[in-house]
Amino acid sequence: MGLGDALRRKLEFYKHKHGECQNFDNGTCKAAHFTNLKANETACPHFKAKQKTGA
């Protein structure tokens, strides 16, 4: 594993949106206390995927 692989994994959150994050709550990031976020904007480094619910 090289530096490129590690960096690629570290920047994985760029593929996601705030609305897909379990820290996102009505325009606020609960992890970093960012406010005025839009659900369709690129996620921040605190991204944590929402848990899928089985139906």
C-alpha positions in Angstrom: 0.0 0.0 0.0 1.4 3.3 -1.0 0.8 6.9 -0.1 -1.6 7.3 -3.0 -3.8 4.5 -1.7 -3.9 6.0 1.8 -4.7 9.5 0.4 -7.4 8.1 -1.8 -9.1 6.5 1.2 -8.7 9.6 3.3 -10.5 11.7 0.6 -13.3 9.2 0.0 -15.9 11.6 1.6 -15.7 13.8 -1.5 -17.9 11.3 -3.3 -20.8 11.9 -0.9 -23.2 14.7 0.0 -24.1 16.2 3.4 -27.6 14.7 3.2 -26.0 11.2 3.1 -24.2 11.7 6.4 -25.6 10.7 9.8 -24.0 13.8 11.3 -26.2 16.1 9.1 -29.3 17.4 10.8 -31.4 20.2 9.1 -28.4 22.2 7.8 -26.0 21.5 10.7 -23.1 19.1 11.0 -23.4 17.7 14.5 -19.7 16.5 14.4 -18.1 19.8 13.6 -20.9 22.3 14.4 -20.9 23.7 10.9 -24.1 25.5 10.1 -26.0 26.6 6.9 -25.1 23.4 5.0 -27.1 22.3 2.1 -28.0 18.6 1.8 -26.8 18.4 -1.9 -23.3 19.9 -1.3 -20.1 17.8 -1.0 -19.7 16.2 2.4 -17.0 17.4 4.9 -14.2 15.3 6.4 -16.5 14.3 9.3 -18.7 12.3 6.9 -20.2 9.1 8.3 -22.6 7.2 6.1 -26.1 6.8 7.4 -27.0 3.3 8.6 -29.2 1.4 6.2 -32.4 0.3 7.7 -33.7 -3.2 6.8 -37.5 -3.3 6.1 
